[in-house]
């Protein structure tokens, strides 16, 4: 048809882009980092893990023909994140894309929860996302090319999961969702899009431990699709929100929950 210049596959192409992913040593963050490389991006891999998780991610990216840099970083420290962004740009190029997936989860009844348990989780899950976005956006604004940031929240920021005493976790993820919307509006006129993904129950290493088998069955039975998500099922939503395919999307929280929040 005359006048139509649509090239849909190219909308998802991340070639020539530099991305940074926190929590890239395992779970959702690891798979998203791998997926971004398969779509053409070079990726800075951040995690505080001391095992070989980052090395495994980097090896996959190398096999995909892309470059990466491994950076051991604590997302609760602003100076560490600033240094990580500086190193990313020095070794890979101007930062254009970011996924903030670093986070933890645990549970305790609200009336019994020690203050340090609450504070540690909030520092990583919410303060860590804020500091990460701040460091990433400063770089994106400085080089004037704009960018796209995706924060990993949770459906637990939208609903309260039955049978789980996680007031601190739920609160942190609700905070990530609204923080992302607020940042999106602050930067909407300056070329940076900010969105969040809220996964439902997902088969991460944490949720598939042998001692979790009974809880896993509950997760599956409560989900309309009758299963947990595979970690790979978070890659497509992340690529979409980061890519030109989502050029008119900012301030969006994308639920990827197998229909859970419909019931």
Order of alpha helices (4+ residues) and beta strands (2+ residues): alpha-beta-alpha-beta-alpha-beta-alpha-beta-alpha-alpha-beta-alpha-beta-alpha-alpha-beta
